[in-house]
Amino acid sequence: MSGLAYARPGSLEELLEILSHLGPRARIIAGGTDLVPAMRRGKFPAGVDTLVSLSSVPGLDRIWEDGQGWLRLGARVTHADVVRSELVAARARLLQEACRAVGSVQIRNVATVVGNICNSGPSADTSAPLLALEATLRVLSRQRERMIPLGQFYTGPSQNVLEPGEVVTEILIPPLPPRSGSVYVKFSPRSHMDLAWVGVAVIVALDESLSVFEDVRLGLSAVAPVPMRASRAEAVLKGQPVSLDRVEEAARLASEECNPNPRSRRVPAWYRREMVRVLTGRCMRTALERAGAKI
């Protein structure tokens, strides 16, 4: 960790100027709960000589709703901020459940949601719910602004489309459909301190009779090289009458659709698939109950 410079810009404009000047030599730090342990293990990108802190950039710690009804989270919003937020509880309950499942209280107090996404680990707890919420990332550099749907952000394990000089400044979440219910469940061997072995996020939206699936979104983490949507499982339910048999069919398809690492030393691939089937069924039933479904 020795020999690194440290920059602490006081405005967004200064942040973008520093990142533009340093390019691939810069590494952004917010909470540091992933970055600092990686540095201590010697897993730091070659050529990086400067940490650029977001701690003094104003406006990045906000959670708010904009004029179009979109929920917006700044880059310094922590998991604890989300857990405490009444706005998130009302608008994105499953994201709040995911943030509550991250690490310890101490970690949640400093770890940021944007950092969890930008670290791009396959087992990141917030990735599955944000995929189901169809979130978009606002990415800035000195030259341009990009709006990147989260489903297009990941390119591989711990890899994404961010380029040198860019920073994610916000997560934008569109309003949920009416008559919707949602849930996130993390399965890990012991406690929140463990990485997820499987993460399942479900959103269902029903028609006015509360008996037909109008929309279904199923996000999965820790079961493929990148967090994913189970599109086949979603398709088998959309437009169909609500029934537990269809829920079990969707759960089976989700388990077939995921792609766990067959060489994982932590969890056999067959076990992850089976847990996807079990947890998807459970989450679907919970989401239907929260939406007021007639089953």
N, C-alpha and C positions, 0 to 999 in steps of 0.2 A: 504493500500500500504506500510505500515511500516514493517520493519523487513526483507525485501528482500535484498539479496546480488545482486551485479551487476558485471558481467564479460564481458570484452571487448577484446576478442582474436585478435591478430594481424596477424594471418595467418590461412589458412584453416586447416592445421595440428593441430594447437592449438585449434581451434574451435572443431574439432572432438574429441580431447583428453578431453576437458572439458565436452562435451556432453556425452562421454563414461563414465567419472567418475561420473557425476551427475545423469545420467539416467532420471527417471521420476521426479526428483527434479528440472529439468531445464525447462525453457520456453524461446524459441527464440523470440527476438524482433528485428524488422527491422524498419518499419515506426511507428508501435504502434497504428495506428488509430482504430483498432478493440480491441487490447489487453488492452490499457490503460482505455478506457471507461468501459470495462468488469471488470477490477480491481476495478474501482471506484464504480461500482454497486455491488461489492462483489461476482461477478461470476468468481472466480479464482479457478483453480483446487486445491483440497486439497493436501498437501504434497509438493507443489512447493515452493522452497525457494530462487531460483536464476534466474534472468533474464540474458540471454546470448545474447549480442548485435552482430549484423553482421556489424556494422558501420565501423569497421577497418579491415575487411577481404578483401584483395585486389582482384580485378578481378570480383567481384559479381555485379558490376554496369554497365556491358557491354551489348550492343546489337550488335550482329555481325552475319555474314554468314560464315559457315564453308566450308571446302573443298568439301563437298557433296551437297552443296546448301541448307542446313538446316538453318533456322533462329533460333538464340539462344538468350535467355534473362536470364541474371543473376538474382540472388535472391534479389539484391538490386535495380533492375530497377523499377522506379516508373511509375505510370500512366502518369505523365507529360512527362517523358522520352519517353514513347511510342507515346504520342500525337505529340511530336516534331520530331520523327524519320522519316526521308525520307525512310529508309530501310523498316520499318514496313509499311509505306504508300504504298510502291511498292509491298510488299510481303504478307501482312496480313491486308488489309484495314479494315476489319470488327473488328479486335482486336483494332485498333486505334479508331474506332467509339465507341467501348465499353468503352475504357479507358477515352474517352472524356465525357462519360455519368456518370462517377463516381463522386459523391460528389461535392465539391467546388474546386476552383483553389487551395486553401490552402491544402485541403486534397489530391488532386492529386499530389501535390508537394512532399509529404512525403510517401503516401501509396504505397506499392509495389504490383506488379502483383502477385508474388509468395505468398505474404501474403494473398491476396484476395482468392487465391486458397486454401491455407492451412487452412484458417479460415473455409472453406467448408460450408458456408451458402448456402442454396438452391437458394437464389436470387442474388448471386454474379454476377456482370455484366460481368466479363471476362470469366466466366465458359462456357457459351453457345458458344461464338466464338472459344474458345480453344478446346472445344469438336468437333466442326465442322472442325476445322483445324487439328484434329487428333494429338494433341500435346502429347508429352511424357515428364515426369518429371524425372530428374536425381536426385537420392536420395543417399546420402552418409552417412556412419557411419565409425567408425574406423575399423570395421571388414569387410565391404563389400560395393559394389556399386549396386544399383538397378535402372533399367530403367522401369518406371511404366507408361503405357498409361493412359491418364487422365480418360478415361472411366472406368478404374479399380481402381481409386484412392478413390472415395467416397464410404462410407459404410452406411451413414445415415445423418440426419440433423446435421451439424457441426461436423461430424465424418469422419475419413479417415483411410488409412492403415498405416500411419506413426507410427513407433515404437520408444520407448525411445532411445535416442542416435543418431537418424537420423535427417538429415536436407535436404530440397530440395535446391539444389544449382543452378539449371538451368531449364528452359523450352525450349524444342526443338520442332521446328515446321517444318515438311517436306515441300518441294516445292508444290505449288498448281498445279493442272493439267493445261495444256494449254487451252485457250479459256474459262477461268473461270471468274465468277463475284461473288461478295460477298457483304453482308450487315448485320449490326446488328441494331436492333431497341429495345429500352427500353420503356416500358409503365409504367409510375408512375403518381400518382394523381396530383402532383403540379410541381416538378422540379427535377433536378439531385440530390438534397439533400435527396430525398426520396428513400427508397429501391424500387427495381423494383417490380411491381405487375406481370408483364410478361416480359421476355426477349426472343427475337427470333433472332437467327443467321442462315443465309442461305448461302451456297456455291453451285453454279451450275457450271458444266463444260459441254461444248457442243462438238458435233462432228465437223468435218471439214466443213460441210455444214451449221453449226450454226442453225440446225433445229431439232436436236435430243439430249435428255439428255444423256450424257455419265456418269456423276456422279452427285449425289445430296446429300448434307449433311445438316441436319437440327438440330441445337442445341437449347434446350429450358432451361430456368431457371425460378425459382420461381413458377413452376407449378407441382412440384413433391417433394418427400422427398429429392431427390438429383438432381442436374442438369442432363439432359438426352438428348439422341439422339432419334428423332422420326423415328424409323426404318421402320415402316409400311408406313408412308408418303413418306419416301425416296424411298422405293421399288416400289411404284406405278408409279414413274416417271422414274426410271433408264431404259435406253434403249428405251424409248418411244419418239415419236415425240412431239415437244414442242407445247402445246396448252393451252389456258387459262382455258378450261374446266378441263384438267388434273391438272392444278395448284389448282383450287378450290377443286377438289377431294382430293388432297394431304393435303390441309389446313384443310378440314373436318376430315380426318383421324388423323392429328396431334392433333386436339382438342379432339378427342376421346381417343387418346393414352396417353395423359398427365394425371396426377393423383394429382390434387390440394387437399390441406388439407380441408376436409369438415367442420372442426371445426374452421377454420380461423376467427378471429375477424376483420381482416382488409379487406378481400375481399372474397365474396362468391365464392364457387368453380365453379358454373355455369358461373359466370362472367369471371373468368380466362379462362375457356374453350372457351368462345365466343371470347375473345380477342386473344387467340392463333389462332383461325380460321381466324380472320380478319387480324392480323398482319402477319401470315404466308403467306397469299395470297399476301399482299402488298410487303413483303420482297422478295418473289419469283419473282414477276414482276420486282422489282428493280434490283435484281441480274441478271435476264435474260437481262435486258436492258444494264447493265454494261458488260455482256459477249458478247453483240452484237447479240443477238438472233433474228431470223427472225420469228416474230409472225404474 
